């Protein structure tokens, strides 16, 4: 009898553990591939990253560099507080677990296109059997940040529109898109209540409703708080970018620098992070376009955008990979 037990097939839980290990391995490989390709492309764009960065590693710039580093945890803490506030409608979550989910979502987000990876990472990091219900909360969280970025970008667009060397047709398209999104945002707030009264007949849509039900349950106060965190996070990110540009002592006002940065964020928000514009990538390409009227050195502009990526994305991504490997399959808590 003992031998029969020893020879019995592995339990389903073992299969789940093996599947989870494979998923972790694939995600890690994709993330590391993303990091490698980013460094390789930046090397082509800057020519010599070391020499360009060498210009800013000076004692007078030390306070600015330290402040930029200190703002990194503030940035992701605000995003985690937003996630903690929104997910509370489904399950209570500590700040530590909210931060864990945020960084996990960031890491998975660079491996899977658009916002799908971020949503999957956050949902998978929840230690609850109600994790799929959190999809709606993740969509609201990302939607808030999307809308904040579009509003700020619209301000920057109005400020710099006439200075940018872009075709008139492109201006009309951008104006139309911004107007549509800005008007659509407030209109969707009351419309979300319709999800609760929606009674789909097909099984697939019934499941979808279960995942999105939470969207209609948020109070205006909860949405306002989430938007507040999103706005503060955007201001932190904006400040970091302006500080990075200030390291090169450009003869451009702080207001103009901030307006240019809002347009870079806007492009990253509206256009999926797919490198279709050559070796420099979307972020750098947009930076060169919006800063073109000021005739600033291209290598220094690219170096500033790369520095922001290193601080706000690379470091947290590596932490996210570590958290992914610490994750264990748990159906509920």
N, C-alpha and C positions, 0 to 999 in steps of 0.2 A: 504493500500500500504506500509506503514511504517513497519507493521508487516511482510509482505512478504519479505522485504529487510532484516529484522532482522533474519528471519528464513532461509535465503538463505545459501547454503552450503559454506564452507570456500574456499577462493581463492587458486589457485594452489601454489602461493607463500607461503602460510601457510604450505602446504604439504612439500615444499622444506625445509622450516625452521625446521619442525619436523624431516625430514630425516637427515638433517645436525646435529641436536641435538643428534640423535641416533648414528650417525657416530662418533661424538665427544666423546660420552660416551663409545663406544666400544674401540676406540683408547686409551682413557685414562685408561680404565681397563687393556688393554693389556700392556701398558707402565708400569703401576704400578706393574703388575704381573711380568714383566721382571725385574724391580728393586728389587722386593722382592726375586725372585729366585737368582739373582746375589749376593745379600747380604748373602742369606742362603748358597749358594755354597762356597762363599769366607770364610765364618765362618768355614765350614768344612775343607777347604784347609789350612787355617792358624792356626786353633785351637783357638787362642785367639787374635783377631785383635787388641784389645785395648793394650795388652802388647807389641806386635810387633811395633805398631805405637808409643807407649810410648817411645821407644828407640830413635826416631828421633825428638820428640817434645822438643828440647833443644834450648837454646839461641844461641849457635854457628851455628845451622842449620837454624836459622830464616831467614837470607838473602836469602838462597837457596829456602826456602819454599815460601817466598814473591815473588821471581822472577818467580817461577813456576806458582803462582796464576796470576801474571801480564801477563804471556804469554798466558793464556787462552783466553782473549778477542782478543789478537793479532791473535791467531790461527783461530778463527771463523770469525774475520774481514777479513782476507786474503781469506778465503773461500767465504765470502759474496762479496768481490770485484771481485773474479773470476766469480761468478754467475751474478753479475751486468753487467760485461763486455760481457758475452756471451748472456744473455737474451736481451741485447740492440738491437740485430739484429731483435727482434720481437716487443718488447715494451720498452720504456724508463723506468728505475726503479731507484728510489732513493736508496742510501746506506741503509737507515733505512728499507725500504721494502725488500731489498735484504737480510739483516740480518734476518728479520722476516721470510722470506721464507726458509733461510738456517736452522734456528733453528726449524722451523715447520717440515722441511724435516727430521731433525735428530730425532725428537720425533716420527714421523710416521714411520721412518726407523727401529726403534727397535720393532715396533708392526707388521710390514709386512716384510717377508723374503727378503734377499739379498738387491739389490739397488732399488727394486720396491717401497718400502715404502718411501725412500728419494725422488725419482722422483715424486711420487704422492703428497707428502707433499709440495714440492716446487711449483708444478704446481697448486695445489688447493689454495695456499696462494696468487696467483696472482689475482689482482682485474681487470680482463680484460676478455672479451669474446673470446680472442685469447689464452686463457691459454693452450689449448690442443696442440697448435703449439709449445709450450715451451718444449714439451717432448724431441724433438731433442736436444735442448740446454742443458737440464738436462743430457742427455746421454753423450754429449760431455764433460760436466763438470766432471761427474763421471769417464769418460774414461781417461781424463787427469790425474786425481789423481791416478787412477789405474796404468797408465803407469809409472808415477813418482815413485810410490811405488815399482813397479817391477824392474825398473832400479837401484834404490838404493839397493833393496834387492839382486839383482844380484851381486853388488859390495861386499856386506857383505858376500854373499855365496862364492864368489871367495876367499875372505880373510880368511874365517873360514872353508871352505869345508873339508880340511884334518884333522881338529881337532874334527869334529863332529862324534860321535859314531852312525852312521847310515849305513844300508846295502848298498852294492855297487849298487844293483838294484835301490834303492831309489835315489841314487846320479845320476844315468843315467836318470831317469825319470825327476827329477828336472832340470837337465842340458838341457834336450830336451824341457821342457815346457818354461824355461826362454829364450832359444835361439829362439823358435818359436814366443813368444810374442814380444820380442825385435825387431825381424826382421819384424813382421807383423805390428807393430805400424806405422813406416814411410811409409809402403806400402799402408796403408789405407788412408793416407792423400790425395793423388791424386785420389784414387778410390771413395772417397765420392762425387766427382763431378758427378758421374754417377747417383746419386739419382735425380738430376734435369732433366736429359734426360730420365729417366725411365718412360715408359708409360704403366702402368698395365691395364689389361682389367677387372679384377674382382673388384667389388665395395669395398670389404674389403681391397685390396691392394691399391686402390685409396686413401682410408682414411688414411692408414698407411703412404703413401707417403706425404700426407698433414702434418702429424705430424713430419715427418723426413726431410722435405724440407730444413729447416734452416741449416742442417748439411753441405750441399753443398755450402752454401752462405758465410761461414766464410772465411775471407782472411787469408793468412799466418801470417800477423801481429797480427790479433785478436787471432789466435790460439797460437802464440808465447807469447802474453801477458797473456793469460789464463794459459799457461804452466808455465810461470814465477811465477804467483801467487801460482800455485800448488806446485812448487818447494820450494818457501819460506815457505809455510804452512808446508810442510813436514819437513823442517829444524827446524821450531819452535817446532813441535811435537817431533822430534828426540832429540832436546835440552832438552825439558821437561823430557823425559824419562831418559836421561843420568843424569840429575840433581837429579831425584828421586833415581836412583841407587847410586849416589855419597853420598847420605845421610847415607848410611850404611858403607861407607869407605871401600869398597872392594879393595883388592890388585890386581886390574886389570887396565890396561891402559885405557885412554879415548877412544882411537881408537878401542880397543877390545870391550868395552862397546857399542860404537856406532854401530859396525858391528853386534853385537848380537841383538841390537834393530831393525836394518833394517830387520833381518830375522824374528823377531816377527811380524813386520808390513807386511812382505811379506806373511807369513802364513795367517794372517787375511785378506789379499787382495785376495789371490788365493782360499782360502777355505771359503765358506759361514759361517756366524756366527751361526752355529748350534752346540749345545753342544752334541757331540757324543763321547767325550773322557772322560766321567766321571765327578766327582764333581768339578774338578779344572777348567774345561772349556778349550777351544782351546787356549786362550791367555796365560794362566798360563802353560798349558802343553808344548806349544812351548818354553816359557821362560825357563822352566826347562831343556828341551832338549838342547837348544843352549848354556846355561850357564853351562851345565854338565861338560865340560872339565876343567872348572876353580874351580870346587868343592866348590861352594858358597852355603851358607845356603838356603835351599829351601823356608823356611818361609819368609825370607827377600826378596827373588826374587819375590815371590807371592805378598807380601805386596807392593812392588814398583809398580808392574803392577796394583794392585788394587787402589793405590793412583792416578795413571794416569787416571784410569777410573773415579774415583770420581771427579777429577778436570775437565777433558775434555769432559766427557760424562754425568755424573749424573746432574751436575749443569745446563748445557745447555738444557738437556732433560726437566728438571722441568720448565725452562723458555719457552721451546717449548710447553709444555702442556698448560701453561698460555696463550700463543699466539693462540693456537688452540681454546680455549674457547672464546677468544675475536673475533675470525673470524665470519663474517656475510656473508650470501649469497649475492653476487653482480654479476650480469651478466656482467656488463661493467663499465668502469669508464670514 
